Amino acid sequence: MRIAISDDDGNALDAKIDVEPEAIILHSRGGARGKPNERNTDYRPALRTILTRLYASDAVASGVWLDSTVARQWPMPERQLVNASDFDLPVDDLISLIGRNGSAKGQAKGTSGGNSTKRILIGVPGRSATDLLSLLGSNPIASREPRLTAEVLRRVAPEMIDEAVEALEAGAAHAFGASKDYDVLSPSGIRLPPKAVFGIALEKVIGRPARPTDFSAGWRQPCFDIIQDAGYDILAKDDSSSFADSQIDDEDSWTEGHSKLGQHRRRERKPGRARLKKRRFIEEHGYLFCERCRLVPTPELGPFGDACIEVHHTVSVAEMDGKRPIRLRDLQCLCANCHRIVHREIAHSE
């Protein structure tokens, strides 16, 4: 049970605390001081408040144990920071002892320092969660529904992202508000809120309107990964370019000496955008083929023949200023042979 706790002056403390049968858990302090990622900033005042109220009650604590994710894999004796007899110490001395012993746990031999504000478990035998709630003079925090799991989020398919982008471009309403830091760049050059794009697509998976609390957005989150894998660029608010350069790999060594052609190839190497172009091409035509020589690879080359269809950027190098939106009509499906011929033609024409 998550609780909110205040000090003796009635000031609400920024501390994450859970009560369970026979245990009080104080979560670790984290983040850099004064930075937006700082959390549980009142760790020590909260610990002092908890211990003071334990001392003032008839409850008997059995000890304090390190309760971090790593420590929970250790035997209980190795996790113990203080025992029952240490509760005879004055509160401030006990807090110092808990901090010293906590910072030493998991440290390499011969080193000093360490985090003294780790997640800890205070054992209080014979006390229910309700008893501890009353003892601490605290109130439970209303629990919220948990976020959807990554497994569920990853069921969102590229086609669902396509449909969500089209819906938002057409003015579909949503519950996600405006984006704050990043935008999804649509094929027509319109910037869209990433959470709205993913949330509308997610409805197809969960069978109900998605809520902002169902998932997180941001780098290394499934939301951004899936949108990018579907072929869409995600840009920072202050980024005026329409896409980012990609690296030329060893396969492009044949373009050496042609700086403009190299720039052209860098603009082309957007694997997500290429997948989006192919997906839309198949939706329109039913299958992939080379738009130059009309080769339909699958009948000619077998079930994996589509691998020879590549995506070529038809916009000239002069137009590649990073500000002009790159639309799907600027991309062309070509077989590998025609693609190389086109690049040779570009090299000789510039």
C-alpha positions as CSV (number, residue, x, y, z in Angstrom):
1,M,0.0,0.0,0.0
2,R,1.5,3.3,-1.1
3,I,1.2,6.1,1.5
4,A,1.6,9.8,1.8
5,I,3.4,11.0,4.9
6,S,3.9,14.5,6.5
7,D,6.4,15.6,9.2
8,D,5.4,16.8,12.6
9,D,4.8,20.3,11.3
10,G,2.3,19.0,8.8
11,N,4.6,19.5,5.8
12,A,4.0,16.9,3.1
13,L,7.2,15.0,2.4
14,D,8.5,14.1,-1.1
15,A,9.1,10.4,-0.3
16,K,7.9,7.2,-1.8
17,I,6.8,4.8,1.0
18,D,4.9,1.5,1.0
19,V,3.5,-0.4,4.0
20,E,3.0,-4.1,3.9
21,P,2.2,-6.6,6.6
22,E,5.1,-6.4,9.1
23,A,7.2,-4.0,6.9
24,I,7.7,-0.4,6.0
25,I,9.5,0.2,2.7
26,L,11.3,3.5,2.0
27,H,12.3,3.9,-1.7
28,S,15.6,5.2,-2.7
29,R,16.4,8.8,-3.4
30,G,17.5,9.3,-7.0
31,G,18.4,11.7,-9.7
32,A,20.8,14.7,-9.6
33,R,20.2,17.4,-7.0
34,G,18.3,20.3,-8.4
35,K,17.6,18.5,-11.7
36,P,14.2,17.6,-13.2
37,N,15.0,13.9,-12.7
38,E,15.4,14.3,-8.9
39,R,13.0,12.1,-6.9
40,N,12.2,11.2,-3.3
41,T,14.1,14.3,-2.2
42,D,12.8,14.1,1.4
43,Y,14.3,10.6,1.9
44,R,16.1,11.5,5.2
45,P,13.3,13.6,6.7
46,A,10.9,10.7,5.9
47,L,13.2,8.2,7.5
48,R,13.5,10.4,10.6
49,T,9.7,10.7,10.7
50,I,9.2,7.0,10.4
51,L,11.7,6.1,13.1
52,T,10.5,8.8,15.4
53,R,6.9,7.5,15.2
54,L,8.1,3.9,15.7
55,Y,10.0,5.0,18.8
56,A,6.9,6.8,20.1
57,S,4.7,3.7,19.7
58,D,4.7,0.3,21.3
59,A,5.8,-1.3,18.1
60,V,9.1,-3.3,18.2
61,A,11.3,-3.1,15.1
62,S,13.3,-6.2,14.2
63,G,15.8,-4.5,12.0
64,V,16.5,-2.7,8.7
65,W,17.4,-4.5,5.5
66,L,18.6,-3.3,2.1
67,D,15.8,-3.8,-0.3
68,S,17.1,-2.7,-3.7
69,T,16.5,-4.9,-6.8
70,V,20.1,-6.3,-6.6
71,A,20.0,-6.8,-2.9
72,R,16.7,-8.8,-3.0
73,Q,18.7,-11.6,-4.7
74,W,21.0,-11.9,-1.6
75,P,20.3,-14.0,1.5
76,M,18.6,-12.0,4.2
77,P,21.6,-11.9,6.6
78,E,23.7,-10.2,3.8
79,R,21.0,-7.6,3.3
80,Q,20.7,-6.6,7.0
81,L,21.9,-3.0,7.8
82,V,20.9,-2.8,11.5
83,N,19.4,-5.3,14.0
84,A,16.8,-4.9,16.7
85,S,19.3,-3.9,19.4
86,D,20.4,-0.9,17.3
87,F,17.0,0.7,17.8
88,D,18.2,1.6,21.3
89,L,20.3,4.3,19.7
90,P,19.1,7.9,19.4
91,V,17.2,8.4,16.1
92,D,19.9,10.5,14.4
93,D,22.6,8.0,15.3
94,L,20.4,5.2,14.0
95,I,19.9,7.1,10.7
96,S,23.6,7.6,10.3
97,L,24.3,3.9,11.0
98,I,21.7,2.8,8.4
99,G,23.2,5.2,5.8
100,R,26.8,4.1,6.5
101,N,26.0,0.4,6.3
102,G,23.8,0.9,3.3
103,S,26.5,2.8,1.3
104,A,29.0,0.0,2.0
105,K,26.8,-2.8,0.7
106,G,27.8,-3.9,-2.7
107,Q,30.9,-1.7,-2.8
108,A,34.3,-3.0,-4.1
109,K,36.8,-3.7,-1.3
110,G,39.0,-0.7,-0.5
111,T,36.6,1.9,-2.0
112,S,34.7,4.6,-0.1
113,G,31.7,6.7,-0.7
114,G,28.6,5.1,-2.1
115,N,24.9,5.8,-2.0
116,S,23.6,6.1,1.6
117,T,19.9,6.7,0.5
118,K,19.1,3.3,-0.9
119,R,15.7,1.5,-0.8
120,I,15.3,-0.1,2.7
121,L,12.8,-2.3,4.5
122,I,12.1,-1.8,8.2
123,G,10.7,-4.9,9.8
124,V,7.9,-4.5,12.3
125,P,6.7,-8.0,13.4
126,G,3.1,-8.6,14.3
127,R,1.8,-5.4,12.7
128,S,-0.6,-5.4,9.8
129,A,-0.5,-2.9,7.0
130,T,-3.5,-1.1,8.5
131,D,-1.7,-1.0,11.9
132,L,1.4,0.6,10.4
133,L,-0.7,3.1,8.5
134,S,-2.3,4.2,11.8
135,L,1.1,4.2,13.6
136,L,2.6,6.5,11.0
137,G,-0.4,8.8,10.9
138,S,-0.5,8.5,7.2
139,N,-3.0,8.2,4.4
140,P,-3.0,5.7,1.5
141,I,-2.5,7.1,-1.9
142,A,-5.1,6.1,-4.4
143,S,-3.6,3.6,-6.7
144,R,-3.7,4.1,-10.5
145,E,-4.0,1.5,-13.1
146,P,-0.6,0.1,-14.2
147,R,0.8,1.0,-17.5
148,L,0.4,-1.6,-20.3
149,T,3.3,-4.0,-20.6
150,A,5.8,-3.7,-23.4
151,E,4.5,-7.0,-24.8
152,V,1.1,-5.5,-25.3
153,L,2.5,-2.2,-26.8
154,R,4.7,-4.1,-29.3
155,R,1.6,-5.6,-30.8
156,V,1.1,-2.3,-32.5
157,A,1.8,-3.0,-36.2
158,P,3.2,-0.5,-38.8
159,E,-0.1,-0.5,-40.6
160,M,-1.8,0.7,-37.4
161,I,0.7,3.6,-37.2
162,D,-0.1,4.5,-40.8
163,E,-3.8,4.6,-40.0
164,A,-3.3,6.7,-36.9
165,V,-1.1,9.2,-38.9
166,E,-3.8,9.4,-41.6
167,A,-6.5,9.9,-39.0
168,L,-4.6,12.7,-37.3
169,E,-3.9,14.4,-40.6
170,A,-7.6,14.3,-41.2
171,G,-8.3,16.1,-37.9
172,A,-9.2,13.2,-35.6
173,A,-9.8,14.1,-32.0
174,H,-7.7,12.5,-29.3
175,A,-7.1,12.7,-25.5
176,F,-3.3,13.2,-25.6
177,G,-2.9,16.9,-25.9
178,A,-0.2,18.8,-27.8
179,S,3.3,17.4,-27.8
180,K,5.9,19.0,-25.6
181,D,9.4,18.0,-26.8
182,Y,9.1,15.9,-30.0
183,D,6.9,15.5,-33.1
184,V,6.3,12.8,-35.6
185,L,6.9,14.0,-39.1
186,S,4.2,12.6,-41.4
187,P,4.9,11.8,-45.1
188,S,3.2,15.1,-46.1
189,G,5.4,17.1,-43.8
190,I,2.9,17.7,-41.0
191,R,4.2,17.4,-37.4
192,L,2.0,15.3,-35.1
193,P,2.1,14.5,-31.3
194,P,3.9,11.1,-30.8
195,K,1.6,10.0,-28.0
196,A,-1.4,10.7,-30.1
197,V,-0.1,8.8,-33.0
198,F,0.8,5.8,-30.9
199,G,-2.4,6.0,-28.7
200,I,-4.7,6.0,-31.7
201,A,-2.8,3.0,-33.1
202,L,-2.9,1.2,-29.8
203,E,-6.7,1.3,-29.8
204,K,-6.6,-1.5,-32.4
205,V,-4.7,-3.7,-30.0
206,I,-6.5,-3.1,-26.7
207,G,-10.1,-2.7,-28.1
208,R,-10.8,0.6,-26.2
209,P,-9.7,4.2,-26.4
210,A,-6.1,4.5,-25.1
211,R,-5.3,6.8,-22.2
212,P,-2.2,8.9,-21.6
213,T,-1.4,6.8,-18.6
214,D,-1.4,3.5,-20.6
215,F,2.2,4.1,-21.8
216,S,5.2,6.4,-21.8
217,A,6.7,8.2,-24.7
218,G,10.4,9.0,-25.2
219,W,13.6,7.5,-26.5
220,R,14.1,3.8,-25.7
221,Q,10.3,3.4,-25.1
222,P,8.3,1.1,-27.3
223,C,6.2,4.1,-28.4
224,F,9.1,5.8,-30.1
225,D,10.7,2.6,-31.3
226,I,7.5,1.3,-33.0
227,I,6.8,4.7,-34.7
228,Q,10.3,4.8,-36.1
229,D,10.3,1.2,-37.2
230,A,7.1,2.0,-39.1
231,G,9.1,4.6,-41.1
232,Y,8.4,7.9,-39.4
233,D,10.9,10.4,-38.2
234,I,10.6,11.8,-34.7
235,L,12.1,15.3,-34.4
236,A,12.8,17.6,-31.5
237,K,10.6,20.7,-31.3
238,D,13.5,22.9,-32.2
239,D,14.7,20.8,-35.1
240,S,13.6,22.5,-38.4
241,S,15.0,19.8,-40.6
242,S,12.7,17.2,-42.2
243,F,15.0,14.2,-41.6
244,A,18.4,13.3,-40.3
245,D,21.4,12.1,-42.3
246,S,22.3,8.4,-42.1
247,Q,25.8,7.0,-42.5
248,I,27.1,5.6,-45.7
249,D,28.3,2.0,-45.2
250,D,30.9,-0.1,-47.0
251,E,28.4,-0.9,-49.7
252,D,28.6,2.7,-50.9
253,S,32.3,2.7,-51.6
254,W,31.6,2.7,-55.3
255,T,30.3,6.3,-55.0
256,E,33.6,7.5,-53.7
257,G,34.8,10.8,-55.2
258,H,31.3,12.1,-55.8
259,S,30.4,14.3,-52.9
260,K,27.0,15.2,-54.2
261,L,26.1,11.6,-54.9
262,G,27.3,10.7,-51.4
263,Q,25.0,13.4,-50.0
264,H,22.2,11.9,-52.1
265,R,22.9,8.4,-50.7
266,R,23.0,9.7,-47.1
267,R,19.5,11.1,-47.6
268,E,18.3,7.8,-49.0
269,R,19.5,5.6,-46.2
270,K,16.4,5.9,-44.0
271,P,15.4,2.2,-43.5
272,G,12.2,3.1,-41.7
273,R,11.1,5.5,-44.5
274,A,12.0,2.8,-47.1
275,R,9.8,0.3,-45.3
276,L,7.0,2.8,-45.2
277,K,7.3,3.4,-49.0
278,K,7.3,-0.3,-49.8
279,R,4.3,-0.8,-47.5
280,R,2.3,1.9,-49.2
281,F,3.5,0.7,-52.7
282,I,2.1,-2.8,-52.0
283,E,-1.2,-1.3,-50.7
284,E,-1.5,0.6,-54.0
285,H,-0.3,-2.0,-56.5
286,G,-0.7,-5.3,-54.6
287,Y,3.0,-6.3,-54.9
288,L,6.5,-4.8,-55.4
289,F,8.1,-4.2,-58.7
290,C,10.8,-2.0,-60.2
291,E,9.3,1.2,-61.5
292,R,12.1,1.5,-64.1
293,C,12.4,-1.9,-65.7
294,R,9.1,-3.2,-64.4
295,L,10.7,-6.4,-63.0
296,V,8.4,-8.3,-60.6
297,P,11.0,-10.0,-58.5
298,T,9.1,-12.7,-56.7
299,P,8.1,-14.8,-59.7
300,E,11.6,-14.4,-61.2
301,L,13.7,-14.8,-58.1
302,G,11.6,-16.8,-55.7
303,P,9.9,-16.1,-52.4
304,F,12.6,-13.7,-51.2
305,G,12.9,-11.8,-54.4
306,D,11.4,-8.7,-53.0
307,A,14.7,-8.2,-51.1
308,C,16.2,-6.8,-54.4
309,I,13.7,-3.9,-54.5
310,E,15.3,-0.8,-53.0
311,V,14.0,2.7,-52.4
312,H,15.5,5.6,-54.4
313,H,15.3,9.3,-53.5
314,T,14.2,11.2,-56.6
315,V,14.7,14.7,-55.2
316,S,17.8,16.4,-56.5
317,V,20.8,17.1,-54.3
318,A,20.1,20.9,-54.7
319,E,16.7,20.4,-53.0
320,M,18.1,18.5,-50.1
321,D,18.4,21.4,-47.6
322,G,16.9,19.5,-44.7
323,K,13.9,21.8,-44.6
324,R,11.8,20.6,-47.5
325,P,9.5,17.8,-46.3
326,I,10.3,14.5,-48.0
327,R,7.1,12.9,-49.2
328,L,6.5,9.3,-50.3
329,R,6.0,10.5,-53.9
330,D,9.7,11.6,-53.8
331,L,10.7,8.0,-53.3
332,Q,10.8,5.3,-56.0
333,C,11.0,1.5,-55.9
334,L,13.8,0.2,-58.0
335,C,15.5,-3.2,-58.4
336,A,19.1,-3.3,-57.3
337,N,20.4,-3.2,-60.9
338,C,18.4,-0.2,-61.9
339,H,19.2,1.6,-58.6
340,R,22.9,1.4,-59.3
341,I,22.4,2.5,-62.9
342,V,20.4,5.5,-61.7
343,H,23.2,6.5,-59.3
344,R,25.8,6.1,-62.0
345,E,23.7,8.4,-64.2
346,I,23.5,10.9,-61.3
347,A,27.3,10.7,-60.8
348,H,27.9,11.5,-64.5
349,S,25.4,14.3,-64.7
350,E,26.7,16.4,-61.8
